[in-house]
């Protein structure tokens, strides 16, 4: 009997030591991977500093930090104490607060948002704008955020509701199509304030941060800059250029105003891996957490990553990974929860590529001094490449991933479906159909994507391909599906033909009169045409104004009038920007 007990003890100790050994091996491997994919990109013209955390469901948390908070003699980044801006990751915190209000029965997901908003209103539409629409980026607003940042926290805080009201421009029918929308989350943050009866920052602190022990996370930045990473943007020479910290105007905080540390985000990720449960209770009920993280809730077409209620799918469709990225002046961040792998990751760096501000001075500055190439595109890397690399590193199976193998594609035959989707496509975000500046910016900086078919009847996108149909209305390049670059889906929604690599990144097919030749011509030459008509049609003759009717004048009038017609007929702007 004694020997039997000894054997049990020995086996127990052996299993315990094996578990520790395996855990140590996984911990070491996690740390090495972070050093390779993130640490290797810090410095030498890349981000001055970065920080990251990997959390596993067994409670293991690996914290890493690289570089400095600034340049030259700046302090080293500390994963536990250095605060970085996390941009649109704030949207997940906003969504959690809204869903808590739903569980408290203070609001409903299907309520008209105007029932709860105080001081501002969404304009009347044929369909009401529901809380659910805002959470799923289906509010239909112009989501441009390039003009809402201020260098002064006081100026941003004191902006009026009247100013916020002028920002609310609803471009599309609500509830129809997901287009990444900062305005929607600005409204949700304002809704939290309106229902809670206290500032957004206080609501987030009391509802989410304190329960999770996130003591160094806040809306905005700490009062002291001592432990805060400085903000850098890619300059003309491709190197980091120091920029002032930015603060979002009143009413926009819910879209991207928060800052945090890697350690604090580790506590948040641990709660997400535990499906909303934390040491002091739950953020959301089990049922609400499932609704929150269900990224099959809305997809552009089957096979594309979908949208939850405050987060979106990342990586392959079979892995069920989800999370959110964040970009704000000087910073890029991303978190990714991988339930199948029972782990989660957060990473942040203090560098981004600037986007043009939709003002005449801002646009002129961007065009005259565009950012150089640099050794890294921080936004593309953090929001698109890193989640893909993480999934490849940690995936649990190779047989059930969303990667579309070359063998699968080789047997995919050309179909007539490819011809159905040909045309020019432009990104739908910030599509203000009354604004001239976005039109000019797009004409100067971007061009629409072109979809056509080759002689074999296979799809080509911007000359790359062929894309082969792997599911109904889903096309992919040969080889494994990469980070939002190799698979494209198509759909017809609310009278629009839409294409995208992700449900939140849709591009609409342009009408014939919206091709670049006509839009650029209309934008730049319509005013000139009007002036020429004015000068040539009216002249001084015998001390009086006379009407000139020569042939050349009529031609000028016709050309000028044609440009004017195209200008006013083209009612939609094109502006593509990264996810904030």
Secondary structure, DSSP 8 states (H G I E B T S, - for coil): -HHHHHHHHHHHHHHHHHHHHHHHHHHHHHHHHHHHHTGGGBSTTSBSEEEEEEEETTS-EEEEEEEBSSSTT--B--TTT-BEEEETTHHHHHHHHHHHHHHTTSS-TTSBGGGT-SS------SS--BHHHHHTT-S-B----TTSEES-HHHHHT--HHHHHHH--B-S-TTS-----HHHHHHHHHHHHHHHTS-HHHHHIIIIIHHHT-TT-EES--S--TTB--EEEE-TTSSEEEE---EE-TT-HHHH-EEE-HHHHHHHHHHHHTTTEETTEESS-HHHHHHHH-TTSB-SSTTS--B-SS-EE-S-TTTT-EEEEEEETTEEEEEEEEGGGTEEEEEEES-B-----SSHHHHHHHHHS-----S--HHHIIIIIHHHHHHHHH-S-SSSSS---HHHHHT----THHHHT-EEEEE-TT--TT-HHHHHHHHHH---EEEEE-TTS-EEETTEEEEEEEETTEEE-SSS--SSSSEEEEEEETTEEEEESSTTSEEEE--GGGSHHHHHHHHHHHHHHHHHHHHHHEEEETTEEEE---HHHHHHHHHHHHHHHHHHH-----------
